């Protein structure tokens, strides 16, 4: 069973994130099964309650039935009800001592007590709370109320499945490049899901804390994992994680491995390149992503999204094409209403053909200008990713422009969120957080947000790798110049005293 759940977690992790170049999933952990049991209490109770009630009625069961035989008197069940009533009286006195603050609670206790007293009197005089009548057997099996109860039991069973799927979709994923927290809220699996995904690059991980705060957590081996980032407030907290100490070890092992990734062979390559001039050939990085394309006749309206410049490696995203259609609803409505008004007006007031043609021409010009404005406004909102920077541009047609830019080296956290509807339609918001004063960059309503996050992550890894190589290259240049200075001053072969 445990291996089966782990396999499902691995499959869900592979579907949740798009892996970048050279990236692989190394560890996946989900919520502990204790969380699943807590979430299943209500739907399982619904199955038992509604299903049991339907079965009870199907065999002829009824409630609060009178004249079922001789009075019950003070039988065992009535004594239980009396004991419960006495307990409520004691609770009422305890609440009375607390004063006016407990007045509402005392009222509730009095109401429940009164109900128990009525039930005791009802049973004492011959009534029955529960009574199975053989003559009702079969008559209530398929009546409207029983069908409703069975439907509610089926719905509760479906909620059990949805709860399991929702529990399975909360996971902490560790790769050789980043730590990803994927949190899905599921209404209908694979159809209506709300997704929130946060991540921290391994380079930015400062510490990982794993705690089991109670004895049950310790003995059942679950607890809280906190991945601490270099950015204030940028931590990832994963509660009720299965085997938290193993998660901590997996993350810190990757952090240490990342910091030692410059192997001896890579140092040798850099020395050969910078010192001896033997530059190895480098393969051009390919950009693999999905693009929204339309027929050539409609490219003026729906351009490729994203646009890719293979020469510079620059990628430009725009909002999902649905928002271009949304912006065009106004001009379309104006055109239809305008044509309808002109048609009705020409019949009622006998407008001359010339004036009608002029009015139609003016309407078409206004609609065309409005349409052009909306298209230009849509295409001017751009989210640009280059090998060194991220740029957020919001520009009005022929008007003001808001342009923000940050270096890839300043990125500390990337996350994306979707709603139930946006996840179904394939768009979401990507949030990029920086260490500087620039704050957050939000790529709003972009198509395939998980792919956008993956590509930005790839660019970030390449940028930071290049920055490290640049720093090491500078060190090698310094050593080479020091070596030349030693040669000029005859220090290399100078005999020592």
C-alpha positions, 0 to 999 in steps of 0.5 A: 500500500505504501509503495503504491502511494509513493508511486502515485505521488511520483506520477503526480509530481511528474505531471505537476512540473515540467522538468528543465534541461538536465533536471530530474526529480529526486525525492517526493513527499506528501501529506501523512495518512493521518491528514487523509483520515481526518479529511475522510471523517465527514464523507465517511460519516455521510456514507454511513448515515445516509446509507444506513438511514436508507437501509433502515427505511428499506426494511420498514423502519420508521421514527417517532411512532405511537401506539406500538404496544404497551408503554415502555415505562422506565426501560434500559433505553429510558434510563440512558436518556435520564442519565444524559438529562442529568449530565446536561443539568450538571453542565448547565450548573457549570455554565451558570457559574461562569455568568452572563458570558455562558448565557447562549451555551446555557440556552442550548443546553436547556433546549437539548435537555427539553428535547430529551425530557420529551423523548423520555415521556414519549417512550414512557407512554408507549411511543417508539423513537425507532420502530420497524413495521413489517407492513412497510417492508418494500414500500419504502425501498424506492420511494422519493425520500429513500432515493434521495438518501441513496443519492446522498450516500453516493455523493458522499462516496464520491467525496471520499474519492475526491478527498483522496485525490486532493490529499494526493495532490499536495506534495513537496518535490525535490529536484537537482535544481529546485524545491517545489511545493505543489498545492492543488485544490480539487473539485473535479479531478483533472477538470476543475482544479485550483493550483498554487505552486511555489519554488526555491532554487537550490542556490537560494536555500539557506537551511531546512528545518524538520520538526515533530512537535508532539509524541504522536507525530514522533511515533507516526513519523510526520511533521513540519518541513520549513525550507528557508530562503535567502529572501525574507518571507520567502520560506516554504512551509510544508505541514504534516509531511511524511518522514520529515527528516528524510525530506530534510536530508534529501534537500540538504544533500542536493544543496551540498551537491549543487555547491560541489557541482564544479568537478575536477573535469570542469575546472580542467576544461576552464583552465584549458579554455582560459589559460591555454586557449583550447576553447571546446565547442559549445552546443547552442541551447535549444528552446522547447516550448508550446506556442499558440498559433492561428491561421496566417489570415488571423495572425494580425489578430492572434499572434504567436504566444509566446514569440521566440527569437532564436538568435538572442534567446528572448521569449515574449509572452502575452496574456492568453488569447481569450483576453483578446477576445474579451477585449473585442466583445465591446466593439462587436456589441457596438457594431451589432447594436449600431446596425440594428438601430440603423436598420430600425431607424431607416424603416421608421423614419424613411432615412435617405440612402445617402444618409444611411450609408454615411451613418453606416460608414461612420459606425464602421470607422468607429468600430474599426478604430476601437478594435485596432485600439484593443488589439494594440493594447493587448499586444503591447502588454508583454512579459519578456525573458532574455538570457540575463533579464526579465522585463514586464511592459505595460503600454497603452496605444500611443500613450504611457508605458510602464517598464520594469526590469530585473536581472535573473540573478536577483530572482529568489522565488518563482510561483504560479497560481490558477483558479478552478476556471483558469486551470481548466482554460489553460492560463494563470499568473506567474509571480517572480520575486526578487531580492532587490527593491523591485519587489514582485513581477507578475506575468498575469494570465499567461498561457501554460503557467507551469511551462513558463515557470520551468523555462524561467527556471532553466534560464535562471540556472544557466545565468547563475552557472554563467555567473559562477564560471565568470567569477572563476574565469576572473580568478584564472585571469588573475592567476595567469597575470600573476604568473606573467608577472613572476616570469617578468621578475624572474621569480619562477626559477630564482633559487631559494636561500 
